[in-house]
Amino acid sequence: MRIVAMRRDANLTQEQVFLVAGISRNTYQRIEAGVADARYSHLLRIATVLHCHVRDLIP
């Protein structure tokens, strides 16, 4: 998934992303694994942490 690749490119751990984004660990892991559909608000927070646009996170 794109989120994983972008997180790794940014040299961030899952923990760093979900803590800064203010998303629960479980929710973030499910989004990253593609198991759950992400709310726009969650994608916006993740994009902010990864310094990208929301559209960059969506396949």
PDB file of N, CA, C and O in Angstrom:
ATOM      1  N   MET A   1       0.841  -1.182   0.000  1.00  0.00           N
ATOM      2  CA  MET A   1       0.000   0.000   0.000  1.00  0.00           C
ATOM      3  C   MET A   1       0.880   1.238   0.000  1.00  0.00           C
ATOM      4  O   MET A   1       2.012   1.213   0.484  1.00  0.00           O
ATOM      5  N   ARG A   2       0.360   2.287  -0.534  1.00  0.00           N
ATOM      6  CA  ARG A   2       1.138   3.521  -0.659  1.00  0.00           C
ATOM      7  C   ARG A   2       1.549   4.118   0.679  1.00  0.00           C
ATOM      8  O   ARG A   2       2.629   4.696   0.805  1.00  0.00           O
ATOM      9  N   ILE A   3       0.691   3.978   1.667  1.00  0.00           N
ATOM     10  CA  ILE A   3       1.007   4.562   2.971  1.00  0.00           C
ATOM     11  C   ILE A   3       2.268   3.926   3.540  1.00  0.00           C
ATOM     12  O   ILE A   3       3.117   4.622   4.095  1.00  0.00           O
ATOM     13  N   VAL A   4       2.392   2.630   3.408  1.00  0.00           N
ATOM     14  CA  VAL A   4       3.575   1.928   3.916  1.00  0.00           C
ATOM     15  C   VAL A   4       4.825   2.443   3.218  1.00  0.00           C
ATOM     16  O   VAL A   4       5.820   2.758   3.871  1.00  0.00           O
ATOM     17  N   ALA A   5       4.775   2.529   1.906  1.00  0.00           N
ATOM     18  CA  ALA A   5       5.940   2.983   1.133  1.00  0.00           C
ATOM     19  C   ALA A   5       6.314   4.416   1.507  1.00  0.00           C
ATOM     20  O   ALA A   5       7.492   4.731   1.678  1.00  0.00           O
ATOM     21  N   MET A   6       5.323   5.266   1.632  1.00  0.00           N
ATOM     22  CA  MET A   6       5.603   6.668   1.966  1.00  0.00           C
ATOM     23  C   MET A   6       6.135   6.794   3.390  1.00  0.00           C
ATOM     24  O   MET A   6       7.012   7.615   3.658  1.00  0.00           O
ATOM     25  N   ARG A   7       5.603   5.978   4.304  1.00  0.00           N
ATOM     26  CA  ARG A   7       6.099   6.006   5.681  1.00  0.00           C
ATOM     27  C   ARG A   7       7.550   5.564   5.737  1.00  0.00           C
ATOM     28  O   ARG A   7       8.373   6.169   6.424  1.00  0.00           O
ATOM     29  N   ARG A   8       7.851   4.501   5.005  1.00  0.00           N
ATOM     30  CA  ARG A   8       9.234   4.009   4.988  1.00  0.00           C
ATOM     31  C   ARG A   8      10.175   5.005   4.332  1.00  0.00           C
ATOM     32  O   ARG A   8      11.301   5.193   4.792  1.00  0.00           O
ATOM     33  N   ASP A   9       9.719   5.645   3.256  1.00  0.00           N
ATOM     34  CA  ASP A   9      10.537   6.680   2.600  1.00  0.00           C
ATOM     35  C   ASP A   9      10.843   7.838   3.547  1.00  0.00           C
ATOM     36  O   ASP A   9      11.900   8.464   3.468  1.00  0.00           O
ATOM     37  N   ALA A  10       9.899   8.107   4.440  1.00  0.00           N
ATOM     38  CA  ALA A  10      10.078   9.180   5.417  1.00  0.00           C
ATOM     39  C   ALA A  10      10.861   8.713   6.648  1.00  0.00           C
ATOM     40  O   ALA A  10      11.098   9.491   7.571  1.00  0.00           O
ATOM     41  N   ASN A  11      11.257   7.442   6.653  1.00  0.00           N
ATOM     42  CA  ASN A  11      12.003   6.856   7.778  1.00  0.00           C
ATOM     43  C   ASN A  11      11.245   6.995   9.099  1.00  0.00           C
ATOM     44  O   ASN A  11      11.816   7.352  10.130  1.00  0.00           O
ATOM     45  N   LEU A  12       9.943   6.702   9.039  1.00  0.00           N
ATOM     46  CA  LEU A  12       9.112   6.765  10.234  1.00  0.00           C
ATOM     47  C   LEU A  12       8.589   5.372  10.580  1.00  0.00           C
ATOM     48  O   LEU A  12       8.381   4.537   9.700  1.00  0.00           O
ATOM     49  N   THR A  13       8.383   5.142  11.860  1.00  0.00           N
ATOM     50  CA  THR A  13       7.764   3.897  12.299  1.00  0.00           C
ATOM     51  C   THR A  13       6.253   4.090  12.329  1.00  0.00           C
ATOM     52  O   THR A  13       5.756   5.216  12.296  1.00  0.00           O
ATOM     53  N   GLN A  14       5.535   2.976  12.391  1.00  0.00           N
ATOM     54  CA  GLN A  14       4.085   3.065  12.536  1.00  0.00           C
ATOM     55  C   GLN A  14       3.740   3.861  13.790  1.00  0.00           C
ATOM     56  O   GLN A  14       2.836   4.697  13.775  1.00  0.00           O
ATOM     57  N   GLU A  15       4.456   3.600  14.857  1.00  0.00           N
ATOM     58  CA  GLU A  15       4.183   4.270  16.118  1.00  0.00           C
ATOM     59  C   GLU A  15       4.336   5.784  15.994  1.00  0.00           C
ATOM     60  O   GLU A  15       3.505   6.537  16.502  1.00  0.00           O
ATOM     61  N   GLN A  16       5.380   6.224  15.331  1.00  0.00           N
ATOM     62  CA  GLN A  16       5.576   7.661  15.155  1.00  0.00           C
ATOM     63  C   GLN A  16       4.411   8.290  14.394  1.00  0.00           C
ATOM     64  O   GLN A  16       3.942   9.373  14.743  1.00  0.00           O
ATOM     65  N   VAL A  17       3.952   7.606  13.359  1.00  0.00           N
ATOM     66  CA  VAL A  17       2.866   8.155  12.544  1.00  0.00           C
ATOM     67  C   VAL A  17       1.566   8.215  13.336  1.00  0.00           C
ATOM     68  O   VAL A  17       0.929   9.267  13.384  1.00  0.00           O
ATOM     69  N   PHE A  18       1.158   7.113  13.957  1.00  0.00           N
ATOM     70  CA  PHE A  18      -0.140   7.150  14.634  1.00  0.00           C
ATOM     71  C   PHE A  18      -0.130   8.054  15.855  1.00  0.00           C
ATOM     72  O   PHE A  18      -1.158   8.644  16.185  1.00  0.00           O
ATOM     73  N   LEU A  19       0.996   8.177  16.529  1.00  0.00           N
ATOM     74  CA  LEU A  19       1.047   9.079  17.681  1.00  0.00           C
ATOM     75  C   LEU A  19       0.937  10.538  17.253  1.00  0.00           C
ATOM     76  O   LEU A  19       0.165  11.299  17.835  1.00  0.00           O
ATOM     77  N   VAL A  20       1.693  10.924  16.252  1.00  0.00           N
ATOM     78  CA  VAL A  20       1.655  12.315  15.789  1.00  0.00           C
ATOM     79  C   VAL A  20       0.314  12.630  15.129  1.00  0.00           C
ATOM     80  O   VAL A  20      -0.210  13.734  15.274  1.00  0.00           O
ATOM     81  N   ALA A  21      -0.236  11.661  14.408  1.00  0.00           N
ATOM     82  CA  ALA A  21      -1.515  11.868  13.719  1.00  0.00           C
ATOM     83  C   ALA A  21      -2.700  11.837  14.680  1.00  0.00           C
ATOM     84  O   ALA A  21      -3.791  12.288  14.332  1.00  0.00           O
ATOM     85  N   GLY A  22      -2.499  11.317  15.867  1.00  0.00           N
ATOM     86  CA  GLY A  22      -3.594  11.240  16.831  1.00  0.00           C
ATOM     87  C   GLY A  22      -4.621  10.179  16.480  1.00  0.00           C
ATOM     88  O   GLY A  22      -5.817  10.348  16.716  1.00  0.00           O
ATOM     89  N   ILE A  23      -4.134   9.079  15.913  1.00  0.00           N
ATOM     90  CA  ILE A  23      -4.983   7.957  15.517  1.00  0.00           C
ATOM     91  C   ILE A  23      -4.605   6.768  16.398  1.00  0.00           C
ATOM     92  O   ILE A  23      -3.442   6.615  16.770  1.00  0.00           O
ATOM     93  N   SER A  24      -5.565   5.945  16.726  1.00  0.00           N
ATOM     94  CA  SER A  24      -5.241   4.783  17.550  1.00  0.00           C
ATOM     95  C   SER A  24      -4.338   3.817  16.790  1.00  0.00           C
ATOM     96  O   SER A  24      -4.359   3.760  15.560  1.00  0.00           O
ATOM     97  N   ARG A  25      -3.559   3.073  17.532  1.00  0.00           N
ATOM     98  CA  ARG A  25      -2.652   2.094  16.944  1.00  0.00           C
ATOM     99  C   ARG A  25      -3.413   1.112  16.053  1.00  0.00           C
ATOM    100  O   ARG A  25      -3.021   0.852  14.915  1.00  0.00           O
ATOM    101  N   ASN A  26      -4.504   0.575  16.593  1.00  0.00           N
ATOM    102  CA  ASN A  26      -5.292  -0.423  15.870  1.00  0.00           C
ATOM    103  C   ASN A  26      -5.839   0.150  14.559  1.00  0.00           C
ATOM    104  O   ASN A  26      -5.754  -0.491  13.512  1.00  0.00           O
ATOM    105  N   THR A  27      -6.393   1.343  14.624  1.00  0.00           N
ATOM    106  CA  THR A  27      -6.947   1.966  13.422  1.00  0.00           C
ATOM    107  C   THR A  27      -5.864   2.179  12.384  1.00  0.00           C
ATOM    108  O   THR A  27      -6.056   1.860  11.210  1.00  0.00           O
ATOM    109  N   TYR A  28      -4.737   2.711  12.800  1.00  0.00           N
ATOM    110  CA  TYR A  28      -3.654   2.971  11.848  1.00  0.00           C
ATOM    111  C   TYR A  28      -3.157   1.668  11.212  1.00  0.00           C
ATOM    112  O   TYR A  28      -2.957   1.608   9.999  1.00  0.00           O
ATOM    113  N   GLN A  29      -2.962   0.646  12.013  1.00  0.00           N
ATOM    114  CA  GLN A  29      -2.482  -0.621  11.472  1.00  0.00           C
ATOM    115  C   GLN A  29      -3.477  -1.218  10.480  1.00  0.00           C
ATOM    116  O   GLN A  29      -3.072  -1.788   9.467  1.00  0.00           O
ATOM    117  N   ARG A  30      -4.765  -1.095  10.759  1.00  0.00           N
ATOM    118  CA  ARG A  30      -5.788  -1.609   9.842  1.00  0.00           C
ATOM    119  C   ARG A  30      -5.812  -0.811   8.543  1.00  0.00           C
ATOM    120  O   ARG A  30      -6.002  -1.387   7.472  1.00  0.00           O
ATOM    121  N   ILE A  31      -5.625   0.492   8.618  1.00  0.00           N
ATOM    122  CA  ILE A  31      -5.575   1.319   7.413  1.00  0.00           C
ATOM    123  C   ILE A  31      -4.355   0.946   6.587  1.00  0.00           C
ATOM    124  O   ILE A  31      -4.453   0.744   5.377  1.00  0.00           O
ATOM    125  N   GLU A  32      -3.219   0.856   7.240  1.00  0.00           N
ATOM    126  CA  GLU A  32      -1.975   0.551   6.533  1.00  0.00           C
ATOM    127  C   GLU A  32      -2.018  -0.834   5.890  1.00  0.00           C
ATOM    128  O   GLU A  32      -1.476  -1.029   4.802  1.00  0.00           O
ATOM    129  N   ALA A  33      -2.655  -1.788   6.552  1.00  0.00           N
ATOM    130  CA  ALA A  33      -2.753  -3.152   6.029  1.00  0.00           C
ATOM    131  C   ALA A  33      -3.829  -3.273   4.946  1.00  0.00           C
ATOM    132  O   ALA A  33      -3.915  -4.292   4.261  1.00  0.00           O
ATOM    133  N   GLY A  34      -4.643  -2.232   4.797  1.00  0.00           N
ATOM    134  CA  GLY A  34      -5.695  -2.273   3.797  1.00  0.00           C
ATOM    135  C   GLY A  34      -6.908  -3.072   4.232  1.00  0.00           C
ATOM    136  O   GLY A  34      -7.751  -3.432   3.411  1.00  0.00           O
ATOM    137  N   VAL A  35      -6.995  -3.348   5.519  1.00  0.00           N
ATOM    138  CA  VAL A  35      -8.103  -4.135   6.070  1.00  0.00           C
ATOM    139  C   VAL A  35      -9.332  -3.251   6.297  1.00  0.00           C
ATOM    140  O   VAL A  35     -10.468  -3.719   6.215  1.00  0.00           O
ATOM    141  N   ALA A  36      -9.091  -1.980   6.581  1.00  0.00           N
ATOM    142  CA  ALA A  36     -10.191  -1.056   6.868  1.00  0.00           C
ATOM    143  C   ALA A  36     -10.137   0.128   5.919  1.00  0.00           C
ATOM    144  O   ALA A  36      -9.061   0.584   5.532  1.00  0.00           O
ATOM    145  N   ASP A  37     -11.309   0.618   5.551  1.00  0.00           N
ATOM    146  CA  ASP A  37     -11.374   1.853   4.781  1.00  0.00           C
ATOM    147  C   ASP A  37     -11.115   3.011   5.737  1.00  0.00           C
ATOM    148  O   ASP A  37     -11.661   3.069   6.839  1.00  0.00           O
ATOM    149  N   ALA A  38     -10.274   3.922   5.288  1.00  0.00           N
ATOM    150  CA  ALA A  38      -9.910   5.043   6.145  1.00  0.00           C
ATOM    151  C   ALA A  38     -10.892   6.194   5.985  1.00  0.00           C
ATOM    152  O   ALA A  38     -11.358   6.482   4.883  1.00  0.00           O
ATOM    153  N   ARG A  39     -11.190   6.831   7.071  1.00  0.00           N
ATOM    154  CA  ARG A  39     -11.972   8.063   7.021  1.00  0.00           C
ATOM    155  C   ARG A  39     -11.090   9.142   6.395  1.00  0.00           C
ATOM    156  O   ARG A  39      -9.863   9.106   6.495  1.00  0.00           O
ATOM    157  N   TYR A  40     -11.745  10.091   5.755  1.00  0.00           N
ATOM    158  CA  TYR A  40     -10.989  11.191   5.155  1.00  0.00           C
ATOM    159  C   TYR A  40     -10.187  11.924   6.229  1.00  0.00           C
ATOM    160  O   TYR A  40      -9.051  12.330   5.983  1.00  0.00           O
ATOM    161  N   SER A  41     -10.761  12.095   7.399  1.00  0.00           N
ATOM    162  CA  SER A  41     -10.060  12.809   8.474  1.00  0.00           C
ATOM    163  C   SER A  41      -8.782  12.076   8.881  1.00  0.00           C
ATOM    164  O   SER A  41      -7.778  12.714   9.197  1.00  0.00           O
ATOM    165  N   HIS A  42      -8.814  10.746   8.876  1.00  0.00           N
ATOM    166  CA  HIS A  42      -7.614   9.975   9.207  1.00  0.00           C
ATOM    167  C   HIS A  42      -6.566  10.126   8.109  1.00  0.00           C
ATOM    168  O   HIS A  42      -5.383  10.314   8.392  1.00  0.00           O
ATOM    169  N   LEU A  43      -7.011  10.043   6.851  1.00  0.00           N
ATOM    170  CA  LEU A  43      -6.072  10.209   5.739  1.00  0.00           C
ATOM    171  C   LEU A  43      -5.438  11.595   5.765  1.00  0.00           C
ATOM    172  O   LEU A  43      -4.249  11.742   5.482  1.00  0.00           O
ATOM    173  N   LEU A  44      -6.217  12.591   6.098  1.00  0.00           N
ATOM    174  CA  LEU A  44      -5.696  13.955   6.173  1.00  0.00           C
ATOM    175  C   LEU A  44      -4.625  14.062   7.250  1.00  0.00           C
ATOM    176  O   LEU A  44      -3.596  14.704   7.038  1.00  0.00           O
ATOM    177  N   ARG A  45      -4.854  13.445   8.394  1.00  0.00           N
ATOM    178  CA  ARG A  45      -3.863  13.466   9.472  1.00  0.00           C
ATOM    179  C   ARG A  45      -2.596  12.715   9.085  1.00  0.00           C
ATOM    180  O   ARG A  45      -1.487  13.171   9.361  1.00  0.00           O
ATOM    181  N   ILE A  46      -2.767  11.562   8.446  1.00  0.00           N
ATOM    182  CA  ILE A  46      -1.609  10.775   8.006  1.00  0.00           C
ATOM    183  C   ILE A  46      -0.828  11.546   6.959  1.00  0.00           C
ATOM    184  O   ILE A  46       0.402  11.579   7.006  1.00  0.00           O
ATOM    185  N   ALA A  47      -1.518  12.163   6.021  1.00  0.00           N
ATOM    186  CA  ALA A  47      -0.850  12.951   4.981  1.00  0.00           C
ATOM    187  C   ALA A  47      -0.062  14.104   5.589  1.00  0.00           C
ATOM    188  O   ALA A  47       1.029  14.430   5.120  1.00  0.00           O
ATOM    189  N   THR A  48      -0.603  14.710   6.613  1.00  0.00           N
ATOM    190  CA  THR A  48       0.110  15.805   7.281  1.00  0.00           C
ATOM    191  C   THR A  48       1.415  15.305   7.886  1.00  0.00           C
ATOM    192  O   THR A  48       2.454  15.952   7.759  1.00  0.00           O
ATOM    193  N   VAL A  49       1.357  14.156   8.541  1.00  0.00           N
ATOM    194  CA  VAL A  49       2.565  13.582   9.152  1.00  0.00           C
ATOM    195  C   VAL A  49       3.588  13.212   8.081  1.00  0.00           C
ATOM    196  O   VAL A  49       4.788  13.404   8.273  1.00  0.00           O
ATOM    197  N   LEU A  50       3.115  12.683   6.956  1.00  0.00           N
ATOM    198  CA  LEU A  50       4.015  12.242   5.885  1.00  0.00           C
ATOM    199  C   LEU A  50       4.383  13.367   4.914  1.00  0.00           C
ATOM    200  O   LEU A  50       5.113  13.146   3.948  1.00  0.00           O
ATOM    201  N   HIS A  51       3.879  14.557   5.174  1.00  0.00           N
ATOM    202  CA  HIS A  51       4.161  15.733   4.331  1.00  0.00           C
ATOM    203  C   HIS A  51       3.807  15.479   2.873  1.00  0.00           C
ATOM    204  O   HIS A  51       4.627  15.678   1.976  1.00  0.00           O
ATOM    205  N   CYS A  52       2.581  15.039   2.653  1.00  0.00           N
ATOM    206  CA  CYS A  52       2.111  14.791   1.297  1.00  0.00           C
ATOM    207  C   CYS A  52       0.649  15.186   1.194  1.00  0.00           C
ATOM    208  O   CYS A  52       0.044  15.607   2.180  1.00  0.00           O
ATOM    209  N   HIS A  53       0.085  15.053   0.018  1.00  0.00           N
ATOM    210  CA  HIS A  53      -1.321  15.339  -0.201  1.00  0.00           C
ATOM    211  C   HIS A  53      -2.113  14.049  -0.014  1.00  0.00           C
ATOM    212  O   HIS A  53      -1.595  12.959  -0.259  1.00  0.00           O
ATOM    213  N   VAL A  54      -3.344  14.169   0.411  1.00  0.00           N
ATOM    214  CA  VAL A  54      -4.196  12.997   0.633  1.00  0.00           C
ATOM    215  C   VAL A  54      -4.261  12.133  -0.629  1.00  0.00           C
ATOM    216  O   VAL A  54      -4.234  10.906  -0.536  1.00  0.00           O
ATOM    217  N   ARG A  55      -4.345  12.749  -1.789  1.00  0.00           N
ATOM    218  CA  ARG A  55      -4.459  11.977  -3.035  1.00  0.00           C
ATOM    219  C   ARG A  55      -3.238  11.091  -3.269  1.00  0.00           C
ATOM    220  O   ARG A  55      -3.329  10.098  -3.991  1.00  0.00           O
ATOM    221  N   ASP A  56      -2.095  11.437  -2.666  1.00  0.00           N
ATOM    222  CA  ASP A  56      -0.900  10.595  -2.805  1.00  0.00           C
ATOM    223  C   ASP A  56      -1.024   9.284  -2.034  1.00  0.00           C
ATOM    224  O   ASP A  56      -0.283   8.337  -2.297  1.00  0.00           O
ATOM    225  N   LEU A  57      -1.945   9.226  -1.096  1.00  0.00           N
ATOM    226  CA  LEU A  57      -2.120   8.033  -0.263  1.00  0.00           C
ATOM    227  C   LEU A  57      -3.123   7.049  -0.854  1.00  0.00           C
ATOM    228  O   LEU A  57      -3.187   5.891  -0.441  1.00  0.00           O
ATOM    229  N   ILE A  58      -3.897   7.513  -1.811  1.00  0.00           N
ATOM    230  CA  ILE A  58      -4.968   6.694  -2.366  1.00  0.00           C
ATOM    231  C   ILE A  58      -4.529   6.087  -3.686  1.00  0.00           C
ATOM    232  O   ILE A  58      -4.053   6.791  -4.577  1.00  0.00           O
ATOM    233  N   PRO A  59      -4.694   4.758  -3.808  1.00  0.00           N
ATOM    234  CA  PRO A  59      -4.266   4.108  -5.058  1.00  0.00           C
ATOM    235  C   PRO A  59      -5.110   4.522  -6.268  1.00  0.00           C
ATOM    236  O   PRO A  59      -4.865   4.056  -7.380  1.00  0.00           O
TER     237      PRO A  59
END
